């Protein structure tokens, strides 16, 4: 599962009944399909795991 930093608000539809909302500047460990879709939409970029 990759780490990404969201550049803009992004809603990921995990299933038809579940939507996960990510706010801009959030750094999160997300599923590979979520990361790929967010990057393709220009709403996220790959990043390193945060320290701390």
C-alpha positions in Angstrom: 0.0 0.0 0.0 1.6 3.3 -1.1 1.9 6.5 0.8 0.4 9.6 -1.0 0.0 13.3 -0.3 -3.3 14.7 -1.5 -2.9 17.9 -3.4 -6.7 18.6 -3.4 -9.8 17.2 -1.8 -10.5 13.7 -3.3 -13.4 11.3 -2.8 -12.5 7.6 -3.3 -15.4 5.2 -3.9 -14.1 2.0 -2.3 -17.4 0.3 -3.1 -20.8 1.6 -4.4 -21.9 2.1 -0.7 -18.6 3.4 0.7 -16.9 6.8 -0.1 -13.8 7.9 1.7 -13.1 11.6 1.6 -9.5 12.8 1.7 -8.7 16.5 2.4 -6.0 18.4 0.7 -2.5 18.1 2.3 -3.4 14.8 3.9 -0.7 12.2 3.9 -2.1 8.7 4.0 -1.3 5.1 3.4 -4.0 4.1 0.8 -4.8 1.1 -1.4 -3.0 0.8 -4.7 -6.2 1.4 -6.7 -7.0 4.5 -4.7 -3.5 5.9 -5.1 -3.4 5.2 -8.9 -6.8 6.9 -9.4 -5.9 9.9 -7.3 -2.6 10.4 -9.1 -4.3 9.9 -12.5 -6.8 12.7 -11.6 -3.9 15.0 -10.5 -5.2 15.1 -7.0 -2.3 13.2 -5.3 1.4 12.5 -5.5 3.6 9.7 -4.2 5.5 10.5 -1.0 7.6 8.8 1.7 6.2 7.5 5.0 6.1 10.4 7.5 8.5 10.2 10.3 7.4 10.3 13.8 
